Amino acid sequence: MTAIAGPTVTVAHSRLHSAVGAFLAGHGVPEERALLAAEALVHGDLTGMDSHGVFNLARLYHPLLASGRARPDAEPRIANDLGACLLLDHRRALGLWAAAESMDLAVARARRHGVGLVSVRGATHLGCAGFHAARAARAGLVGVVASNCGGQRIAGPPGGRPALLGTNPLSVAAPALPERPFVLDMSTTVVPTGRVRVAAANGREVPAGWLENADGATVTDPAAFDRGDARLRWLGGTPENGAHKGFGLGLAVELLAALLPGAAVGPVPEALAGDGRPHGTDDDIGLLLLAIDPDMLRAVPGAFADASRSVFATVRDCPPLGEEPVRYPGWWEAERAAERRAHGVPLPAALHSELTELGLELPVLEAHR
Ligand SMILES: NC(=O)c1ccc[n+]([C@@H]2O[C@H](COP(=O)([O-])OP(=O)(O)OC[C@H]3O[C@@H](n4cnc5c(N)ncnc54)[C@H](O)[C@@H]3O)[C@@H](O)[C@H]2O)c1
């Protein structure tokens, strides 16, 4: 989660959703898909993953559509259909809706075959991976989503000079307690780039451990990232603290999401000449969307759901070390989403102005200094 600093305003969730939908429809995305894409984008603001919410509309999705790097009216094409698994070409469709539709396809195939795997090339940025994985959990299934970042290179191997991979998000979701699914949703680098940019926009230093310069030394100035003077570290941070595991997870995502379908990959021989600075573009992203139907697998309807409830209730009931209760991934995001659906979504005032300048109509419910 990203903490919002400085003046904020609160806007109604329904208005934020419809305004983003109207904006995308105004750029040629078919209306129903524009609303689905808006739901995926606003999911970031609802759940507190605001590095991947409407903050990215002006920075990422509008430029993608305006430049033609994402095609508003693209229709994904099935390149191979084996029943339980499919290869799709998203043909530069907006990843926010296309990944959601592909997960729904994986769920439909899992209901028929026990497992549904949709492997995608030609994709664009899908936003929060967890939004798409949670669609499977909502249907009572286990969902796995992985995305590489095309040919965008942001982080290098621990101890290696050139940047070779992107922030490669990974999500696993499953039914757990009622209204509180398990949704692990994370970048495999220590944070995603959006968290660094949010810190830069708020004028705050980032904690030691997020960024390093080309020599591997710690950087805390978030603006150094967009200047090309810093790159992200992997989960774990330093090799002594497990960075090889984060790097290994990043490579596993590259393999599952991009090598399998034949999408663009970060590690290409030309990248070895890099000086450690981030480089490359996130075109031709690869995705893995996997759904597993536990009832078909176990052949005892409800057995998995009962066992899952017990596991996650045990985690929830774990005695805490301090004041903060113990919760599992996805819990706080669901709490925040319920609260913000009912009482409004907080946005930095500067972001609200930026969205208004883009033409979004977003009446302010409350303003806080
Ligand atoms: N599309 C892309 O290319 C891309 C790249 C990187 C990240 N992302 C997205 O960015 C978003 C943010 O990623 P992030 O790595 O900053 O996530 P994060 O660090 O905020 O959270 C990571 C995970 O930890 C869990 N968690 C956090 N605090 C917890 C607590 N106190 N108790 C229990 N669980 C807790 C969360 O539920 C989440 O599953 C994600 O939606 C991710 O998919 C997208």
PDBQT file of the ligand as one rigid body, heavy atoms in Angstrom, charges set to zero:
ROOT
HETATM    1  N1  LIG A 401       1.358  -4.407 -14.360  1.00  0.00    +0.000 N 
HETATM    2  C1  LIG A 401       2.599  -4.354 -13.959  1.00  0.00    +0.000 C 
HETATM    3  O1  LIG A 401       3.510  -4.370 -14.758  1.00  0.00    +0.000 OA
HETATM    4  C2  LIG A 401       2.914  -4.305 -12.482  1.00  0.00    +0.000 A 
HETATM    5  C3  LIG A 401       4.235  -4.367 -12.059  1.00  0.00    +0.000 A 
HETATM    6  C4  LIG A 401       4.487  -4.376 -10.675  1.00  0.00    +0.000 A 
HETATM    7  C5  LIG A 401       3.433  -4.287  -9.769  1.00  0.00    +0.000 A 
HETATM    8  N2  LIG A 401       2.163  -4.211 -10.225  1.00  0.00    +0.000 N 
HETATM    9  C6  LIG A 401       1.026  -4.097  -9.283  1.00  0.00    +0.000 C 
HETATM   10  O2  LIG A 401       1.322  -3.141  -8.283  1.00  0.00    +0.000 OA
HETATM   11  C7  LIG A 401       0.498  -3.403  -7.155  1.00  0.00    +0.000 C 
HETATM   12  C8  LIG A 401       1.278  -3.145  -5.891  1.00  0.00    +0.000 C 
HETATM   13  O3  LIG A 401       2.328  -4.116  -5.736  1.00  0.00    +0.000 OA
HETATM   14  P1  LIG A 401       3.236  -4.095  -4.424  1.00  0.00    +0.000 P 
HETATM   15  O4  LIG A 401       4.328  -5.079  -4.594  1.00  0.00    +0.000 OA
HETATM   16  O5  LIG A 401       3.565  -2.677  -4.087  1.00  0.00    +0.000 OA
HETATM   17  O6  LIG A 401       2.186  -4.613  -3.318  1.00  0.00    +0.000 OA
HETATM   18  P2  LIG A 401       2.242  -4.405  -1.732  1.00  0.00    +0.000 P 
HETATM   19  O7  LIG A 401       3.644  -4.397  -1.266  1.00  0.00    +0.000 OA
HETATM   20  O8  LIG A 401       1.367  -3.252  -1.368  1.00  0.00    +0.000 OA
HETATM   21  O9  LIG A 401       1.531  -5.740  -1.225  1.00  0.00    +0.000 OA
HETATM   22  C9  LIG A 401       2.077  -6.999  -1.547  1.00  0.00    +0.000 C 
HETATM   23  C10 LIG A 401       1.253  -8.100  -0.905  1.00  0.00    +0.000 C 
HETATM   24  O10 LIG A 401       1.449  -8.084   0.502  1.00  0.00    +0.000 OA
HETATM   25  C11 LIG A 401       0.198  -8.135   1.152  1.00  0.00    +0.000 C 
HETATM   26  N3  LIG A 401       0.296  -7.360   2.386  1.00  0.00    +0.000 N 
HETATM   27  C12 LIG A 401       0.783  -6.108   2.520  1.00  0.00    +0.000 A 
HETATM   28  N4  LIG A 401       0.703  -5.717   3.812  1.00  0.00    +0.000 NA
HETATM   29  C13 LIG A 401       0.154  -6.750   4.486  1.00  0.00    +0.000 A 
HETATM   30  C14 LIG A 401      -0.175  -6.972   5.867  1.00  0.00    +0.000 A 
HETATM   31  N5  LIG A 401       0.038  -6.043   6.802  1.00  0.00    +0.000 N 
HETATM   32  N6  LIG A 401      -0.724  -8.149   6.198  1.00  0.00    +0.000 NA
HETATM   33  C15 LIG A 401      -0.958  -9.108   5.272  1.00  0.00    +0.000 A 
HETATM   34  N7  LIG A 401      -0.663  -8.953   3.959  1.00  0.00    +0.000 NA
HETATM   35  C16 LIG A 401      -0.112  -7.799   3.580  1.00  0.00    +0.000 A 
HETATM   36  C17 LIG A 401      -0.803  -7.521   0.200  1.00  0.00    +0.000 C 
HETATM   37  O11 LIG A 401      -2.103  -8.016   0.431  1.00  0.00    +0.000 OA
HETATM   38  C18 LIG A 401      -0.245  -7.964  -1.144  1.00  0.00    +0.000 C 
HETATM   39  O12 LIG A 401      -0.781  -9.199  -1.488  1.00  0.00    +0.000 OA
HETATM   40  C19 LIG A 401      -0.004  -4.833  -7.338  1.00  0.00    +0.000 C 
HETATM   41  O13 LIG A 401      -1.361  -4.760  -7.700  1.00  0.00    +0.000 OA
HETATM   42  C20 LIG A 401       0.805  -5.379  -8.510  1.00  0.00    +0.000 C 
HETATM   43  O14 LIG A 401       0.119  -6.322  -9.321  1.00  0.00    +0.000 OA
HETATM   44  C21 LIG A 401       1.879  -4.228 -11.558  1.00  0.00    +0.000 A 
ENDROOT
TORSDOF 0
